[in-house]
Amino acid sequence: MSLHRHAEKCRWGIYVILDRYLAKKSHLEIAREVIAGGARVIQLRDKHASRSELVEIGRELRQLTRAAGVTFIVNDYPEVAVEVDADGVHLGQEDRAVHEARQLVGRDKIVGLSTHTLDQALAAMELPVDYIGVGPVYATSTKENPWPVVGVELVRKVKKRVALPIVAIGGITEQCIPELVAAGADNVAMIGELMRAAHLREKMESLVQTFENAKALFEQQPGAR
């Protein structure tokens, strides 16, 4: 079995990470608005929720995302991902071993892994993961105790050496999207700027358009990947 059997499914564009505290709305309300704005993937990340709360929220989001044809990822907890029948789980370097998580979720789920150095990204090629997060690209205020900022250059280096879809993450604003796409990001994670937007749907539409424009421009260049 291929270690990365779902990799080709993991090229969504804008990778939405829900944050009800920034948005001051429920996870479900946020999800409805960003899906209406064109979101193709949503991650449930809530460090303050209990496991039972995550399951309850996850079941609601699963129903919504399934009806909309949107990929649904649970952060940190493979057991919750299985219980709510999410499409996959995303793990940090400090989280449970990838092999153990893969065993829990099974071969049919997506597994993503955060990486913060080139060595970590290279090591991911030997693990049963389908995509990697690379960051924090810029300084971020949405995560407690973040890793040191890695810059756009790490995205560029990883793209040259690692054959897995990349989700650039960390302090990203809409104006950063073109340089990240040019550096090799297959996806761009949006949290703070999106969650703080006064009009979530309209902001999501704008982000999707900016990503698609950047991708089209990059692919027209000689030697584009």
Secondary structure, DSSP 8 states (H G I E B T S, - for coil): --TTTTGGG---SEEEEE-HHHHTS-HHHHHHHHHHTT--EEEE--TTS-HHHHHHHHHHHHHHHHHHT-EEEEES-HHHHHHTT-SEEEE-TTSS-HHHHHHHH-TTSEEEEEE-SHHHHHHHTTSS-SEEEE--SS--SSSSS-----HHHHHHHHHHH--S-EEE-SS--GGGHHHHHHHT-SEEEE-HHHHT-SSHHHHHHHHHHHHHHHHHHHHTSTT--
